[in-house]
Amino acid sequence: MSTTMSAATAGGGTPPRPGRARQGEVTQLRVLHSEWIKLRSLRSTFATLIVAVVALVGLGALFSGFVAGHWDHMTAREQAAFRPGMTSLRGYFLAQLAVGVLGVLVVSGEYATGMIRATFAAVPGRLPVLWAKAGLFAAVTWLLMTAGSLMAFLLGQALLSGRHLGASLGDPGEIRQVMGVGLYLTVVGLLGVALGALLRNTAGGIAAVFGLLLVVPVLAQALPASWGDHVDQWLPSTAGQSVMALHREAHTLAPWTGFAVFCGYAAVALAGAAVLLRRRDA
Amino acid sequence: MIEAHALTKRYGERTAVTELSFTVRPGVVTGFLGPNGAGKSTTMRMILGLDAPTSGWVRVNGKEYARHRAPLYEVGAMLEARAVHTGRSAYHHLLALAATTGIPRRRVEEVIDIVGLREVAHKRAGGFSLGMGQRLGIASALLGDPATLVLDEPVNGLDPEGIRWIRTLLKDLAAQGRTVLLSSHLMSEMALTAEHLVVIGRGRLMADMTVADFVKGAGGSVRVRTDEADRLRRLLAAPGVAVTSERSEVLEVTGLSSDRIGRTAADAGIALAELTPQQASLEEAFMEMTRDAVEYQAPVREREGQPA
């Protein structure tokens, strides 16, 4: 053992304090630093985020290239329905799987391995851990997915421009659409973090995220149209995706209203996770 | 210092820990002993604020664990199994824990050397053997150089060299004035490592005493082999001391410690060929004490023809 540890004697009123001076208070900033080390020291983080970017950019290029090559064979209706911006960004639908799964894993991975007990022993307040995980993951996802979205858009439009089909970032609403993809995916990630913390289980968390985003809208379609139209626009995925819509269609929320509703779902899930995190045994 | 008062934990219908009160003092290694399922891990999780007591309280260094602003500096913990993400290297695991409270990278390197994980520090913890995992757990407990250590089954899975290493380490830490609490379900291990014992069974306190008292209470015997057995036997004779002998040169002594017997023999110039405290009797005493408290027990069949 190190010789700096003084041989404090037992007995006195105060507990022995061998070793160096310490100001080691747990702060939100320090927990953030800790979570950053955790996030970047797992191979799965890089693998999953690369998959998300590749899906976003690759599928966008694939769809755009396909349209550019087949434009002459497309029906007039297909041509009329063609939206250059969304075609190049369509990869978000796949990217959300990767982002959602990673969001769940950021929390559930600690429960699955038992790491969570070491984490909560180090940060007994627990909530700083949730805020750090959510904030950090949101920042990383937003940065990468916004960059990916921009790349997908520029690459897709470059492929389409040979046919003079391409849109430009200067077109009305296009910047919102491109940014919207990054924002939507960020909130999908946050939803993943929250549901991972609520359910404390990887399989359950993933099922919950994609049940909410992919299955619930399909179920809503089973409702009579008079109801379904009203319900659908308030569902998390539909509301969230309205931020990417270039033109507002009937029975959809305005872009930022929809996005705010989507954020509301994530906020409620995070709040629920926070309450249970404090209350439950680790 | 760890103080538990009327600590109780219920999980639904099942009561894991009942009205447990004990104090773990600094300066000695305290063994937390009980059969599997006795409530040791539950109690340790409550000490660390991971599980909330149903009633009662437990304080570490004068405060509930969760109220410490710099917990890693107060209490170093090693929890059951491995509280480690399998995909992360030992180094990054420790670095992430250290970061929560501003422990410098230098200290992380230091504890890696203390526990002897230098060569595998950058390998994924998922590939670690049980013994390496235990060493990593001990490294994380030592990170903040804390005054109190709580270790759940630290010798589990260690090889003999590792067991000796941890025994020495824990005794050294206690000798520096720290509070050391370690759990085990093996009495023989505790007899060698701990000075004080807290024994529980089925979540209830069964004993809180020094190992020496426990041994005395257990009627632990000492086996002595010498050519001058008869002379030694006469010298040892005293109230409360029983000496039996099955072979002429071997004595079984109860009521005296091996130290006392050795000294008596030395004073009389008697050469001893063997002087062995019988650990088996210690294990038996523990089993006797916790017999009714063992949760899972193989049924013992009555031997045929034996009168009840």
Interface residues (C-beta under 8 A of the other chain):
Chain A: M1 S2 M5 S6 A7 A8 T9 A10 G11 P15 P16 R17 P18 G19 R20 R22 Q23 G24 E25 V26 R30 V31 H33 S34 E35 I37 K38 S41 L42 R43 S44 G109 E110 T113 G114 M115 I116 R117 A118 T119 F120 A121 A122 V123 P124 G125 D281 A282
Chain B: M1 R25 P26 G27 V28 R45 L48 G49 L50 D51 A52 N61 G62 Y65 A66 R67 H68 R69 A70 P71 L72 Y73 V75 A77 L79 A81 R82 A83 V84 H85 T86 G87 R88 S89 H92 H93 L95 A96 L97 A99 T100 T101 G102 I103 E110 I114 S140 G144 D145 A147 T148 L169 D172 L173 A175 Q176 G177 R178 T179
